[in-house]
């Protein structure tokens, strides 16, 4: 986006005089910019329409305000000059501004110590948010597994004439067979991050976790959806569009870190924890497969792929490969969970 347009957007927030901006490439959904003004550094985001509702913005304001009160390292919302949570441009894009946090983002775990630190930070987040007395307003909570499964099935029915359908048919059938066996029972509903991929945790120069970001997907759910997504995101080498195996040493490090700093889990939660990584991995597979056909949601890397569909196809293959490998190591995963956790 040209500088004059960014400058005009920034003028709607009480952050001083605009000086410069830099696009931030990390992330699949929002358009994100680092903005420098004469008063400091800020994060400006053009929100994806599905994550820009009044309800989600209200939830974001409550969550970030609560974390600020508890001095937890996370972004602080910067309201517009009129006191709104976001500013709407003439194209109906909603722009949100927050404080900028120092730290680095990574797309993959670099060491076992890094996994321990990240899991401890996620555990601290869960423990702090467990004190929040608030009814979330969002109508778009993540990790609604049955819903994503149904969306994939509807896309498959709608796009059977698409040349992409034959490419994804076998993967769709595999997800349809396995994913229903992993659906969680009724478990304690806690405040979760909703998208704790490793790039949503900031690290210092020593690879120690120093902050949690991207808080617009917080809601109440089983804490296992966060832990499962962390297993999927953290416990493998490479990016999610590569066919990589589960890194068991990193999984063990993650369990160690969370057990040190996180919530005490019930016996039933611990019984389902070993399956949580595979659950979320196949849930995301279903979403990538649906978008391979629909071509409407996820961002994509134009420097490496010719289309959104092609990138989503590679992502789906990578996630299904990972889920298969998790299944082969299920016994060892259960042993590691039992090693670090005892039920409440």
N, C-alpha and C positions, 0 to 999 in steps of 0.2 A: 504494500500500500504506500502511495507517495507521502512524503513528509508533510505537506500542507494538510492532508486529510487527517493524519494522526494528530498533528498540532491542533486542529480544530476540535477533535474529540477530547483531547486532554484539557482544553480550555473550559470544559464543562465540570471539571473537578477542582477542588480547592487545594492545588498542589504547587502553586507558584508558576513561574515562567518556564515554558517548554524550552529545552536545550537540544536534545537529541533522542533518537530511538534506535533500537536494534530488534529485528525479528528473532523470535525464539522458535527453533525448529522442532524441539521435543514436544510430543503430544499428537494425538490422532484426531482430536475433536475441535478444540477452540483455536482461533487465531490469536497468538500471544506475542506481546511486544514488551521489551524492557525499555522503560521511559526514564530519561534523566531530566530533572527540572532544577531550578536554583535552590529548591528545598530538600532534594533527595532523589532517591531512585524508587521507581514504582513498577508494578506489573499491570499492564493493560491487556484486557482480553475481549475479543469479539466472540460472544458466546454462540455455540451451536444452538439453533432454535429449540431442539428437544431438551436442552439443559438451560434454557433462558426464561422459564416460566416465572410468574410472580411467586408461586409456591416455593420453587427451588431457591430463588433469590432470598426469600424470607428465611428459609432454613439455613442458608449460607450465612446470613447476618447473625442468626442466633448462635450457630456453631462457632464462627470465628470470634464473636464477642465472648462466648463462654471460655474458649481456650485462652483468650487474652486475659480474662480475669484470673485464670489459673496459671498464668505465666508460662503456658506451654508454647514451644517454638512452632508457630504456624502463621500463615498470612493474616493480616488485619484488614478488614474491609475499609475502603475509603469511599464514603458516600459522595454523591454529586453535590454541587453547590446548592441544590435545592433540597438536599436531604434524602434523595432516592438511592436505592441500592445499585442502580445502573442507569445509563443514559441511552436513549433510543435514537438512532440516526434516521434519516429520511428513507432509508431502505429497510427499516424495521430491524436492523441488527442491534442487539443490546450489548452495550459496552460496560464492562465492570473493571474497577481498579482496586488493587490491593497494595499493601506494602511489599517491597522487594526483600527477599531473604537471601543472605549470603550463603554460599555453598554450591556444590557441584551436583549435577544429575548424571546418573549412569543408566545405561540400558541393560546392564548385566552385572551380577555380583562379581567382584574381583578376588575375594578371598573368604575363608571361613570366618575370620574375625569381623569382616564387613557384614556377613550374614547374621552373626550374633548381635552386632550393634543395631542393625536394621530391625531385627525382630524384637529386640528390647524396646526400641523406639515405638514400634507399632503396639507393643504391649502397654507401654506408658499411655499412648493415645487412648486405647480401649479403657484402661483403668480410670483415666481422667474423665472421659466421656460417660462412663458408667454412672457418674454423679448428676448428669444432666436430666432434669425433669422437664421434658418438652415433648409435645406430640408433633411429629414431622408432618409437614403439609404436602410434600412432594407427591405427585401422581405418576412419577416416572422413576421408581426405585430400581436399582440395578439388581442383578442376580435373581430375577424372577424366572427360574429355570424352565418351568412348564410353559410359560409365555414364550420364551425364546425358542423352545422346541416347536411349539405350535407355529410361530412365525416362520421358522425354517420350512416346516411342512407345507404351509400355505404358499410360500415362495416357490417350492418345488412343484406344486400343483399348477401355479400360475405360469411358470416359465418352462414348461416341458418342451415347448417348441424352440427354446433358445439353444444355440450351439454350445452354450456353457453347461446345459443341464446334463448331458452325457458325461462331461468331465467330472461333475460333482456327485453324480447319482450314487456311486458306490460309497462315498464318504457319508452322504446323507443317510443311507440305509444303515451304516454302522452306528452313527450317532443315534438314530431312532431305536436301535436295538439295545444299546448300552446305557445311554443317559437315563432312561426311566428307572433303571436299577439302582441309581445313585442318588435319587431324590431324597432330600433330608426329611426326617420326621419332624414333629413339632418339638422345637428346642427353645431354650431361653432366648428372648428377643432383646438384643443389646444394641447400643449405638455402634455402628460400623462405619468405616471409611467408604467402602463401596468400590474402590478402585486402587488398592494398595500395591500397584506394580512398582518395581524398584525405582523407576524414574519419578515416582511421586514421593520419594524420600530424598532429602538433601544430605550431602556428606561434606565433612571438612577435608583438609588436606591429608589427614591421617586415616581417611576412609571410615571415620566414625560418624554415625547418623547424627544430624544436628537439627532437622526440622521435618515436618510433614506438610505437603502441599496438595493442591487440587481437592478441595473439600466440598465441592458442589454435588457430590454423590452420597453424602452422609445420609443415613436413614437407620431405622431399626430393623434388624435381621439377626439371624444366627451369626455369631462371631466366626463360625466356620467358613462363611463365604469369604471373609477377609483372609483368613489363614489359608484357605484353599487357593485364592488368587495369588497370595504371596508365594506359595509353593510353585505354582505355575510360572510366575514371573521371575522368581529369584533363583530357583534350584535347577538351573540348566545353563549351559553356555550358549552364546549366540543370541540372535534376535528371534522373535516369535514367527518370522517367516522362514526360518531355517529348521531342518529336521534334526533336532538334537535330543539327547537322552537326559533323563533325570540325573542330577548330580547329588548322589546320596550324602556325601560329606557336607554339602551345603544345606541339605535338608536337615541333617542332624544338628548343624550349627544354628539353623533357624529355630528348631524346637528348643535348643538350649537357651537361646536368647529370649524367646517368648516366655519360657517357664521362669526365667529370672525376673522379668519385669512386667508380665502381663496378668490377665485375670486368672483366677482359679476356675477351672472348668469342671463341669459335672461329669459323672460317670458316663451318661449318655452322650454328651458332647465328645468325650474322649473316645468313645466307641466309634463315632463317625468321623473323627478327625483324620484317620489314615486314608479315608476315601475322598476327603474334601478337595485335594489337589486335582484328582481325576475328574470330579464333578465339575469344577469351574473350568478346567481345561476343555472338556467336551461342551460345556455351555457356550464358551467363547467360540469353539469350532462351529457350533450351530449358527452363531451370529455371523461369523465370517462366511459361512456357506450361503446363508440367506442374502448377504450383501454382494456375494459373487454374482448372484442372479439378479438382484434388484438394483445394484450399482447406485446407492443413494446415501450411505451413512458415513462409513469410515474414511478418514483421510488416507492418502497414499503417497508413496515416494515416486515422484515423476522422474527422478534421476536414475531409478533402477527398474521401473516397470512402465509398460506402455499404457496401462489403464488401471483404474481402481479394481476392476474385476480380476485382473491378473495378480495384483498384489494380495487381494483377499483370498484368492485361490491358494497362493503360496502360504499365507498365514494359516488357512484351514489345514493344509497338509502338515505344516509344522506342529500344530496343536494336536492333531490326531496321532501323529507319530509319538509325541510326548506322552499322551494318554495311554497308548499301548505299552510304552516302556514303564510307565508307572505301575501298570497292572502286573508286569513281570516281577517287579520288586515289592509287591504288596506285603509279603511276609516280613521283609526287612523294615519296611515303613512302620508296620505295627510294632515291631520290636523297639524301634527308636522312640516312638511316642510313649510306650510303656516305660522306657528308661528315664525319661525326663519329667513325666507328669504323674501325679497321683490325684484321684478325683476328690472333689470337695466332700 
